[in-house]
Amino acid sequence: MTEPLPHAYIFLSADGMFLALSVTADGSNLPKEVQWKPRQAVPMTPSSLAAHVSNPHIVMTNLIMRGYHLVRLSADIVPLPAPHRSST
């Protein structure tokens, strides 16, 4: 008899900026500074994870080694420096 596949549990941050995958169903191992909303559970296989992340093999490694993986969904906004003199 084969054992069932472990699951990865997918969470979205309350502000929509981060996606988190965890091996715990309640997300108790995710950063506490962020409010996480549970989304779904998927089998922990590359093909299942590929629907949610761009590099499922890295995600699987992080899930196995750390128990979670974080993905930033929003772009980093880098402010341009203020001009040091005015143009003429």
C-alpha positions in Angstrom: 0.0 0.0 0.0 1.4 3.4 -1.0 1.5 6.3 1.4 -0.5 9.4 0.5 1.6 12.3 -0.8 2.3 15.1 1.6 0.5 18.4 1.0 1.6 22.0 0.6 -0.8 24.5 2.0 -1.1 27.8 0.2 -1.7 31.1 2.0 -2.1 34.7 0.7 -1.1 37.7 2.8 -3.9 40.0 3.8 -2.5 42.8 1.6 -2.0 40.5 -1.4 1.7 41.2 -1.6 2.9 37.7 -0.7 2.1 34.1 -1.4 3.3 31.5 1.1 3.5 27.7 0.9 3.7 25.7 4.1 3.8 22.1 5.2 1.6 23.0 8.2 -2.1 23.2 7.5 -2.6 26.2 9.9 0.5 28.1 8.7 1.9 28.3 12.2 5.5 28.3 10.8 4.9 31.4 8.6 6.2 34.9 9.6 4.0 36.3 12.4 4.3 39.9 11.2 1.9 39.1 8.3 -1.7 38.1 8.4 -2.1 35.0 6.3 -5.4 33.8 4.7 -5.5 30.1 3.8 -6.3 29.4 0.1 -5.9 25.7 -0.7 -3.9 22.5 -0.2 -2.1 20.8 -3.1 -0.1 17.7 -3.4 3.6 18.5 -2.9 4.7 17.5 -6.4 6.4 19.8 -9.0 3.4 19.6 -11.4 1.0 20.7 -8.6 3.2 23.5 -7.4 3.9 24.7 -10.9 0.4 26.1 -11.1 1.2 28.6 -8.3 5.0 29.3 -8.5 7.5 29.7 -11.3 10.2 27.3 -10.0 8.5 24.4 -8.2 11.8 22.5 -7.6 13.1 25.4 -5.5 9.8 25.6 -3.6 9.9 21.8 -2.9 13.4 22.1 -1.6 12.4 25.0 0.8 9.3 23.1 1.9 11.4 20.0 2.7 14.3 21.9 4.4 12.5 24.9 6.1 8.9 23.9 6.1 7.8 27.0 4.1 8.4 29.1 1.1 7.5 32.8 0.5 6.9 34.5 -2.9 6.6 38.2 -3.4 3.7 38.9 -5.8 4.1 42.7 -6.0 6.9 44.6 -7.7 9.5 46.4 -5.6 9.1 50.2 -6.0 12.4 51.9 -6.2 12.2 55.7 -5.9 14.3 57.7 -8.3 16.8 60.0 -6.6 15.9 63.6 -6.4 17.8 65.8 -8.8 20.7 67.6 -7.2 20.4 70.7 -9.4 17.8 72.1 -11.7 18.1 71.9 -15.5 18.3 75.1 -17.5 
